[in-house]
Amino acid sequence: MEHIHVHLVVLEDGANVTVPAGIGVGRPWGVDPDGFVSTGSCFAWIHTHDTTGVVHIAGPEEKSFNLGQLFSVWGHPITADSAFEFNGPVAVLVNGVRTSGDPREVELANFFNIVVELGKPPATPPAPNYNFSSTRR
C-alpha cells in the first residue's frame, strides 16, 4: 500500500486560507478531541484529517496524483487564473520554487511542500519546507 504526505498552503493576497479537515472523507466523521478526523464512511485516496494542510494520499498501488485531483476532491476547480471564488493570477511553488504551466498538473509527491498563491504574494515568502515529523497516519 502506498501512503504519502504532501503539505499544502493556500494564500489569498498573502493571507492564509485554511485547508479544512475532512477533504475526501465521507460523513459521518469520528473526530478526535484534537480535531483529527479519524474515521468516516469512506476515504478518497486523496484526503485530509485535520487543518494542518497535510494531505494524505493512500492507495493500494503506486500511482501519481496532481494538484488538480486534490482540488477536484476538495470541490474547487483551479486554473492559472482562478481558484475558489478568486479570479486573478494563481502561482504555485513547490518546495520554494515557482512552477510554470497548468497548476492542475503539479505533481503531489511524498514530502512536497506546495504553496498556492492567489493574487499578490505575501510580503515574507512562505517556508520552502515543512516538518512532517509530527504527521499522524
Secondary structure, DSSP 8 states (H G I E B T S, - for coil): -EEEEEEEEEEETTEEE---TTTTB-SS-EE-TTS-EEE-S-B-SEEESSSS-EEEEEESS----BHHHHHHHHT--EETTEETTEES-EEEEETTEE--S-GGG-B--TT-EEEEEESS--SS---S---GGG---
